[in-house]
Amino acid sequence: MEKLENIQIAQSLNDKGYVHLKGVLTVDECVELQEMYDQAQRFRSVISMQRYRFGKGEYKYFSYPLPEVLEQLRRKFYQALFPIANDWMKKLGIEVVFPSSLQDFLAQCHHHKQLRPTPLILRYEEGGFNTLHQDLYGDVYFPFQVVFVLTSEHKGGELVFVEQVPRAQSKAEVVNPAQGDGVIFTTNFRPVNGTRGFYKARMKHGVSEVKSGMRMALGLIFHDAA
C-alpha cells in the first residue's frame, strides 16, 4: 500500500472505525479462495453458527501453514495498520506497543498461549446472517481485522457496524462491499475525541440476512486464538 492510501485508511478508521477498499482481490483470487472451502485438510475446525446461536451459516478456521495468498494479505495489511494501531493506543493511554512485523506480534500471542490461527472463510446461504459480535480470542489482540467478500450473485448480506456511544443511543452503519472488496474495521473500539480527551467507543459487527444466493467471505484476523 502506498503512503497516500495509508493516510486515507487512517482517516476513515479514525472517523468511522472502518474503511471500505474496492477491488483488493481479483475475481480469480476470489474463486481460488472459494474453492478452498471444500478442501478439508486446510482447516482446523468447522463452526455451525446455529449451534452456538451466532446466527445462521457456517465458517471454517484455517490451520497452519496458511495458504500463501493469506500469508501475503496478513503481512501486507499488518504492515499498513500497525502504525495506526499504535497511534490509537497512545491516544487512549493504553500501554501497548505493536511491533513492526507480524511475526513478532504472533510471537507475543504464542507467549500468551494463543497458538491457533484465526483467518477463516464464512458461508451463508439464503436466510443466513451473523449476529453482532467481536473477534477477540484472548488477552492479546490486534485492534483491526479485514473481511473480503468472495461472491457476487447474492442479495443482502451487508456488513453491519454498531458503535456504542456513551450516554446515548447506539449508532449503526451498513456497508455493502462487492466481490473482491475489503473492509478494514476495528476489532473492539475506536478512539473518539471528547471534551475531556479521547475515550473508547466500542464497536461490534455482524452480517445482515442474505435474501438470495450464497455469500462467502474471507475473514483476516491478525491475532491467534487461545
Residue pairs with C-beta under 8 A, 6 or more apart in sequence:
1 9
1 76
1 79
1 80
5 80
6 80
6 83
6 84
8 19
9 19
9 21
9 80
9 81
9 84
9 184
10 84
10 87
12 18
12 19
12 20
13 19
13 84
13 144
13 184
13 185
13 186
13 190
14 190
14 191
16 161
16 173
17 161
17 163
17 185
17 186
17 190
17 201
17 203
18 161
18 173
18 175
18 183
18 184
18 185
18 186
19 183
19 184
19 185
20 175
20 177
20 181
20 182
20 183
21 181
21 182
21 183
21 184
22 177
22 178
22 180
22 181
23 180
23 181
24 148
24 180
24 181
24 182
25 33
25 148
25 150
25 180
25 182
26 180
27 179
27 180
29 69
29 180
30 148
30 149
30 150
30 151
30 179
30 180
31 150
32 69
33 69
33 121
33 148
33 150
33 216
33 218
34 121
34 150
34 151
34 216
36 42
36 67
36 121
37 60
37 121
37 123
37 216
42 62
42 63
42 67
43 60
43 61
43 62
43 63
44 61
44 62
44 63
44 116
44 117
45 60
45 61
46 58
46 59
46 60
47 54
47 58
47 59
47 60
47 61
48 58
49 55
49 56
49 57
49 58
49 59
49 128
49 130
50 56
53 131
54 130
54 131
54 133
55 128
55 129
55 130
55 131
55 206
55 207
56 124
56 127
56 128
56 129
57 122
57 123
57 124
57 125
57 128
57 129
57 130
57 207
58 122
58 123
59 120
59 121
59 122
59 123
59 219
60 120
60 121
61 116
61 117
61 118
61 119
61 120
61 225
62 70
62 117
62 119
62 120
62 121
63 117
64 117
65 71
66 74
66 117
66 119
70 119
70 218
70 220
73 146
73 220
74 102
74 119
74 220
74 222
75 102
77 144
77 146
77 184
77 220
77 222
78 101
78 102
78 105
78 142
78 222
79 100
79 101
79 102
81 142
81 144
81 184
82 98
82 99
82 100
82 105
84 144
85 98
85 142
85 143
85 144
86 97
86 98
88 94
88 143
88 190
88 191
89 95
89 96
89 97
89 98
89 143
91 191
91 193
91 198
92 191
92 198
92 199
92 200
93 198
98 105
98 142
99 105
99 108
102 222
105 142
105 222
105 223
106 223
106 224
108 140
109 115
109 138
109 140
109 223
109 224
110 224
112 138
112 139
112 140
112 226
113 138
113 226
114 137
114 138
114 139
114 140
114 223
114 224
114 225
114 226
115 224
115 225
115 226
116 224
116 225
116 226
117 224
117 225
118 135
118 137
118 219
118 221
118 222
118 223
118 224
118 225
119 218
119 219
119 220
119 221
120 218
120 219
120 221
121 150
121 216
121 217
121 218
121 219
122 130
122 207
122 216
122 217
122 218
122 219
123 214
123 215
123 216
124 130
124 154
124 157
124 207
124 210
124 214
124 215
124 216
125 210
125 214
126 210
126 211
126 212
126 213
126 214
127 209
127 210
128 157
128 207
128 209
128 210
128 215
129 157
129 206
129 207
129 208
129 209
129 210
130 206
130 207
131 206
132 160
132 162
132 204
132 205
132 206
133 204
133 205
133 206
134 187
134 188
134 203
134 204
134 205
135 145
135 187
135 219
135 221
136 187
136 188
137 221
137 223
137 224
137 225
137 226
138 223
138 224
138 225
138 226
140 223
141 187
141 188
141 223
142 187
142 221
142 222
142 223
143 186
143 187
143 188
143 189
144 184
144 185
144 186
144 187
144 222
145 184
145 185
145 187
145 219
145 220
145 221
145 222
146 182
146 183
146 184
146 185
146 219
146 220
147 159
147 177
147 182
147 183
147 185
147 217
147 218
147 219
147 220
148 177
148 180
148 181
148 182
148 183
148 217
148 218
148 220
149 177
149 178
149 179
149 180
149 181
149 215
149 216
149 217
150 179
150 216
150 217
150 218
151 179
151 213
151 214
151 215
151 216
151 217
152 178
152 179
153 213
153 214
154 210
154 211
154 212
154 213
154 214
154 215
155 210
155 211
155 212
155 213
156 208
156 209
156 210
156 211
156 212
156 215
157 207
157 208
157 209
157 210
157 211
157 215
158 174
158 175
158 176
158 207
158 208
159 174
159 175
159 176
159 177
159 183
159 185
159 205
159 206
159 207
159 208
160 172
160 173
160 174
160 205
160 206
160 207
160 208
161 172
161 173
161 174
161 175
161 185
161 203
161 204
161 205
162 170
162 171
162 172
162 203
162 204
162 205
162 206
163 170
163 171
163 172
163 173
163 190
163 201
163 202
163 203
164 170
164 201
164 202
164 203
164 204
165 171
165 201
166 199
166 201
174 208
175 183
177 183
185 203
185 205
186 203
187 221
188 202
188 203
189 200
189 201
189 202
189 203
190 200
190 201
190 203
191 198
191 199
191 200
191 201
192 198
192 199
192 200
192 201
207 215
207 217
